[in-house]
Amino acid sequence: MTLEFPEKRFAQWGKEYGDMIFLKMFNTPVLVINSAHAARDLLDKRSVIYSDRPYSVMMTDLLGWEHDFGLLPYNEEFRKHRRWMHMPFFSRSCLAAFADMQTREVIALLMGFLNDPEGFGAHFKRYSASFMFRYLYGHTVISPDDENLHVIEKAVEGTMNCSAPGTVPVDFIPSLRYLPTWLPGVGFKQKAVWVRTAVRDAAQRTYNLAESKLTKDNIETPVISSLIKEFTSKGTLETEKPEIMMFGLTLYAAGTDTTHTVLMAFLLAMIMYPDVCVKAQEEMASVVGSARLPTVNDRDALPYLECILKETYRFSCPAPLGVPHALREDDEYRGCWIPKGTMIIPNLWFMLHDADAYPDPEAFCPDRFNGLYENQEDPRNIVFGFGRRICPGRRFAEIGIWQAMANIVATFDLGKARDAMGNEITPSGTFSSGLINHPHQFECTIRPRSQQAIELITDANMKW
């Protein structure tokens, strides 16, 4: 076993043992699924018994995510939180209102690129954070230096850095949590203390933000503010408050880090594969022209950009092992017994990098979804997970990702940075290991495509 890139180790084992790998991590039975076919057979078709979550000592007890919607077992609290999500994240009216809000944030992103192109990473972070802050709490993030953003990002980043599935020993040997922090190999406890404090601080601070919006006349009622209002009227707010606090923080953590990572991977791909970027710009010019900015209404008319979105999901696979499932009762599959309580780890990364399913998987090739290869499955059927634990905010997130991609392609030329001697600097194109795989830091040049593009951005900024 390895603590770095476990998805790649599982893929190596898959070549020897097949697409279903059963092992024991200490006393915990684990089933690694390396193929989408097997994942659908179990996690989709038998979702009644495969929709639980394994109990995580690290996440629940040490880091304080006990009411995390994504980590809850398949129980009444989970179903309640899913009901809370249904209206704001699935109804057409709410998604349409979100698209308008997202347009404002896209313009702010473009202005950031225009004024400070070298700070693209911070602009993407502000962008992914801002629309979630607005939608959940009614707070506008104007700058990457926003204090509320700093507090919540500290909690999220600390959590992501110490919680990759299958790499946390205390989840398999729970008694490790009782060892003194000074012992060698127990450094995780020291880190967990400050992460837990950061999580509590972020949950309380964001809840206070949403609560403050109840006294204001808002056209757009924030999601968490609506929940506070609803349970205040029912007289049950104190009972529901701990769940509401973590519900908002969970949605923020799930939505921002993955969105930021996908957009960084998209930019990286445009730098490393300039022909792809040029082809997308040509399509944009033929459909949208140069006299306006693209909107979500143009999406169906931009099929190559859609291929780029699919390939970005496949190429980067932001959550390589997803979030593990747990089996609620004994099961049998392909003549093999799978015991109750088995942790199920779907190796999403390998499903999307299997050369048999996606030829030349290490290359960024949007044309694979445009007829270059036969039977190329849409990565969205894999990257968001399976069964009843599929990402519930997938449509919501994709609106923001698509709008950012489309507007960047329409208004900016993207290229490699150059060193002091004028030589191009080629990014490594590699990713970090963890619950979320972030691209390693890279440099690039971002320039407006024309004076007209500059005017379109600045005019839109004044309008909004």
Buried (B, 14 or more C-beta within 10 A) or exposed (E): EEEEBBBBBBBEBBEEBEBBBBBEBEEBBBBBBBBBEBBBBBBBEBBEBBBBBBBBBBBBBBBBBBBBBBBBBBEEEBEBBBEBBEEBBEEEEBBEBBBEBBBBBBBBBBBBBBEEBEBBBBBBBBBBBBBBBBBBBBBEBEEBEBEBBEBBBBBBBBBBBBBBBBBBBBBBBBEBBEBEEEEEEBEBBEBBEEBBBBBBBBBEBBBEBBBEBBEEEEEBBBBBBBBBBBBBEEEEBEEBBEBBBBBBBBBBBBBBBBBBBBBBBBBBBBBBBEEBBBBBBEBBEEBBEBEEBBBBEBBEBBBBBBBBBBBBBBBBBBBBBBBBBBBBEEBEEEEEEBEEBBBBBBBBBBBBBBEEBBBEBEEBBBBBBBEEBEEBBEBBEBBBBBBBBBBBBBEBBBBBBBBBBBBBBBBBBBBBBEEEEEEEEEBEBEBBBBBBBBBEEBBBBBEBBEEEBBEBBBEBBEEE
